[in-house]
Amino acid sequence: MSADTLEKIKSQIAGHSLLLYMKGTPQFPQCGFSSQVSQILKLCQANYAFVNILENPDIRQELPKYANWPTFPQLYLNGTLIGGCDIVTELYESGELHTMLQQAGVTQEKANFVMAE
């Protein structure tokens, strides 16, 4: 695993309370699973950062090893991997996700997102 890429991943996760590694962007997702998770975050009125792994092949290759999670998207809350599309969807449908996001202080009246650096 590349030390530079590992440090970049750790920095991104530590630097954002809510971070979504996805294919594409929230405005133009490049896969259905990424689209679904970004839509759920919008419905929860979440403020989050994202990384387009299609534009970051080093992260796309190394993050699954770091996270021990093979697929994308990957959602992190306060440094902890929440999961991928299935888990995020289940948490949303049960109401748990909204509660988690509110408790973490990452929701507001209107959803907002930024690109992670």
Contacts in CASP RR format, 6 or more apart in sequence:
PFRMAT RR
TARGET T0000
AUTHOR 0000-0000-0000
METHOD contacts of the structure
MODEL  1
MSADTLEKIKSQIAGHSLLLYMKGTPQFPQCGFSSQVSQILKLCQANYAF
VNILENPDIRQELPKYANWPTFPQLYLNGTLIGGCDIVTELYESGELHTM
LQQAGVTQEKANFVMAE
1 62 0 8 1.000
1 65 0 8 1.000
1 66 0 8 1.000
2 58 0 8 1.000
2 62 0 8 1.000
4 58 0 8 1.000
5 58 0 8 1.000
5 59 0 8 1.000
5 61 0 8 1.000
5 62 0 8 1.000
6 62 0 8 1.000
6 66 0 8 1.000
8 58 0 8 1.000
8 59 0 8 1.000
9 59 0 8 1.000
9 62 0 8 1.000
9 63 0 8 1.000
9 66 0 8 1.000
12 19 0 8 1.000
12 49 0 8 1.000
12 51 0 8 1.000
12 116 0 8 1.000
12 117 0 8 1.000
13 19 0 8 1.000
13 76 0 8 1.000
13 79 0 8 1.000
14 79 0 8 1.000
15 49 0 8 1.000
15 116 0 8 1.000
16 48 0 8 1.000
16 49 0 8 1.000
16 76 0 8 1.000
16 116 0 8 1.000
17 47 0 8 1.000
17 48 0 8 1.000
17 77 0 8 1.000
17 78 0 8 1.000
17 104 0 8 1.000
17 105 0 8 1.000
17 106 0 8 1.000
18 41 0 8 1.000
18 46 0 8 1.000
18 47 0 8 1.000
18 48 0 8 1.000
18 49 0 8 1.000
18 75 0 8 1.000
18 76 0 8 1.000
18 77 0 8 1.000
18 101 0 8 1.000
18 104 0 8 1.000
18 106 0 8 1.000
19 48 0 8 1.000
19 49 0 8 1.000
19 50 0 8 1.000
19 51 0 8 1.000
19 75 0 8 1.000
19 76 0 8 1.000
19 79 0 8 1.000
19 116 0 8 1.000
20 26 0 8 1.000
20 34 0 8 1.000
20 37 0 8 1.000
20 38 0 8 1.000
20 41 0 8 1.000
20 48 0 8 1.000
20 49 0 8 1.000
20 50 0 8 1.000
20 51 0 8 1.000
20 73 0 8 1.000
20 74 0 8 1.000
20 75 0 8 1.000
20 76 0 8 1.000
20 113 0 8 1.000
21 50 0 8 1.000
21 51 0 8 1.000
21 53 0 8 1.000
21 59 0 8 1.000
21 63 0 8 1.000
21 72 0 8 1.000
21 73 0 8 1.000
21 74 0 8 1.000
21 75 0 8 1.000
21 76 0 8 1.000
22 29 0 8 1.000
22 31 0 8 1.000
22 34 0 8 1.000
22 37 0 8 1.000
22 38 0 8 1.000
22 50 0 8 1.000
22 51 0 8 1.000
22 52 0 8 1.000
22 53 0 8 1.000
22 72 0 8 1.000
22 73 0 8 1.000
23 29 0 8 1.000
23 30 0 8 1.000
23 31 0 8 1.000
23 33 0 8 1.000
23 34 0 8 1.000
23 52 0 8 1.000
23 53 0 8 1.000
23 54 0 8 1.000
23 72 0 8 1.000
23 73 0 8 1.000
24 30 0 8 1.000
24 31 0 8 1.000
24 34 0 8 1.000
24 52 0 8 1.000
24 53 0 8 1.000
24 54 0 8 1.000
24 55 0 8 1.000
25 50 0 8 1.000
25 52 0 8 1.000
25 115 0 8 1.000
26 38 0 8 1.000
26 41 0 8 1.000
26 42 0 8 1.000
26 50 0 8 1.000
26 113 0 8 1.000
29 35 0 8 1.000
29 38 0 8 1.000
30 54 0 8 1.000
31 72 0 8 1.000
32 85 0 8 1.000
33 71 0 8 1.000
33 72 0 8 1.000
33 73 0 8 1.000
33 84 0 8 1.000
33 85 0 8 1.000
34 72 0 8 1.000
34 73 0 8 1.000
34 85 0 8 1.000
36 85 0 8 1.000
36 88 0 8 1.000
36 89 0 8 1.000
37 73 0 8 1.000
37 75 0 8 1.000
37 84 0 8 1.000
37 85 0 8 1.000
37 88 0 8 1.000
37 89 0 8 1.000
38 50 0 8 1.000
38 73 0 8 1.000
38 113 0 8 1.000
40 88 0 8 1.000
40 89 0 8 1.000
40 92 0 8 1.000
40 97 0 8 1.000
41 48 0 8 1.000
41 75 0 8 1.000
41 111 0 8 1.000
41 113 0 8 1.000
42 111 0 8 1.000
43 92 0 8 1.000
43 111 0 8 1.000
44 92 0 8 1.000
44 97 0 8 1.000
44 98 0 8 1.000
44 101 0 8 1.000
44 107 0 8 1.000
44 111 0 8 1.000
45 107 0 8 1.000
45 108 0 8 1.000
45 109 0 8 1.000
45 110 0 8 1.000
45 111 0 8 1.000
46 101 0 8 1.000
46 106 0 8 1.000
46 107 0 8 1.000
46 111 0 8 1.000
47 106 0 8 1.000
47 107 0 8 1.000
47 108 0 8 1.000
47 111 0 8 1.000
47 112 0 8 1.000
47 113 0 8 1.000
48 106 0 8 1.000
48 112 0 8 1.000
48 113 0 8 1.000
48 114 0 8 1.000
49 113 0 8 1.000
49 114 0 8 1.000
49 115 0 8 1.000
49 116 0 8 1.000
50 113 0 8 1.000
50 114 0 8 1.000
50 115 0 8 1.000
50 116 0 8 1.000
51 59 0 8 1.000
51 115 0 8 1.000
51 116 0 8 1.000
52 115 0 8 1.000
53 59 0 8 1.000
53 60 0 8 1.000
53 63 0 8 1.000
53 72 0 8 1.000
54 60 0 8 1.000
60 72 0 8 1.000
63 69 0 8 1.000
63 72 0 8 1.000
63 74 0 8 1.000
64 70 0 8 1.000
64 71 0 8 1.000
67 74 0 8 1.000
67 81 0 8 1.000
69 81 0 8 1.000
69 83 0 8 1.000
69 84 0 8 1.000
71 84 0 8 1.000
72 84 0 8 1.000
73 84 0 8 1.000
73 85 0 8 1.000
73 88 0 8 1.000
74 81 0 8 1.000
74 83 0 8 1.000
74 84 0 8 1.000
75 81 0 8 1.000
75 82 0 8 1.000
75 83 0 8 1.000
75 84 0 8 1.000
75 88 0 8 1.000
76 82 0 8 1.000
77 100 0 8 1.000
77 101 0 8 1.000
77 104 0 8 1.000
77 106 0 8 1.000
78 104 0 8 1.000
82 88 0 8 1.000
82 91 0 8 1.000
82 97 0 8 1.000
82 100 0 8 1.000
88 97 0 8 1.000
91 97 0 8 1.000
91 100 0 8 1.000
92 98 0 8 1.000
98 107 0 8 1.000
101 107 0 8 1.000
END
